[in-house]
Amino acid sequence: MATSLLLAHEFPPARGGVARVMGEIARRYPAGSLVVSTGSERAGPASVTGIAATVDRLPLSPRQLRTLPGLLLWSRRATSLARSEKVGFVWAGNLKPTGYVARWVRERLGTPYGLLVYGADLLALRHQMQRLPGQRRAVQGLFQSAAALVAVSEWTRDQCLGLMGELEVNTSGVQVQVVPLGADPATFHPGADNEALRRRLGMTDGTWLLTVGGSAPHKGVDTVLRALAALKQRYPMLRYAVAGAGAHTEALRRLADAHGVGDRVTFAPDIPDAELPGLYTAADIYLGVSRREGRRVEGFGIAIAEAAASGLPVIAGRSGGIPEMVRDGETGLLVDPERVGPLVEAIAALVDDPARARQLGAAGRAAVEQYFNWDRAVGELRGIGGRAVGR
């Protein structure tokens, strides 16, 4: 199979969902079959463990890669890499800015490219085009020239098709394929060591709820805090941990204090990736009650998949692409993320019925083992890239 080139605006050791996707793709391509082109992180190692791919880092930060000079330098570097490595296919890790780089390579070398699209990117792009109508032609060209379009969920595909319709993109040449993401069941599993982490975070006593991924408004942490306040008399042992940094953390601390649950909430802004498996198993129930908030939404929900892989019962928001992974009443519970009442009822149902909680956790784990995992996802991506090269 021809060598592939992955253009990654965010790549480990960077944190976040897109960086996680890029890293998992790089880990699962066979040695010698993938070259990664990305920027440099000011903090963190130049190389990342477990990745056999060649990683070529430009001396530019992710922010600089978005500027016109950065894009020009990146495009030239990527073209040189594609030529020297005899690349047969290019993956653009997101629509912008990597899509522009991939199209540059195609126009100069004729190398086909595929676009990975996410829900939040599509919402942001639609907003940008409303403010800057001149972007329409450039974005239309990205879609029109792609040899493959891959969405991370059915919901994301629908958003993508809607945007392409607005742009009057001719879709006869390429369809939007869906490749759901997942978790690594070997990394995230029940029984992952958590003793040191539990002591450090004070998670040694009580029943712990957990949310991973920061404090951004669309994560629904404010809804959880209100639910916790409604349950504090009924369940005095109930606690809540929020992992991940965010600009809204202090506002959430104040909200927790205002509702009288500040002493029950632990904010952990800097949990290393190596400690995440233990963090999930230190909790009793995972809460991923994300909602659509402006231009932010969960197109899939990687943290929910990781929690499921860890055997945690999951309560998730019925929004974005989340319902495609969490089957209500089978592998978790889905609630209206805009309302506190349904979340209160769902938490109480699992606290009162530990057997049901264990059953949901086991079913979620099985779903990850059988389908929602990176080996299956990257295998599908490799197949899509190979077929595009064949065409």
Buried (B, 14 or more C-beta within 10 A) or exposed (E): EBBBBBBBBBBBBBBBBBBBBBBBBBBBBEEEBBBBBBBBBEEEEEEBEEBBBBBBBBEBEBEBBBEEEBBEBBBBBBBEBBEEBEBBBBBBBBBBBBBBBBBBBBEBBEBBBBBBBBBBBBBBBBEBBEEEEEBEEBBBBBBBBBBBBBBBBBBBBBBBBEBBEEBEBEBEEBEBBBBBBBBBBEBBBBEBEBEEBBEEBEBEEBBBBBBBBBBBBBBBBBBBBBBBBBBBEEBEEBBBBBBBEBEBBEBBBEBBEEBEBEEBBBBBEEBEEEBBBBBBBBBBBBBBBBBBBEBBBBBBBBBBBBBBBBBBBBBBBBBBBBBBBBBEEEBBBBBBBBEBEBBBEBBBBBBEEEEBBBBBBBBBBBBBBEEBBBBBBBEBBBEBBBEBBEE
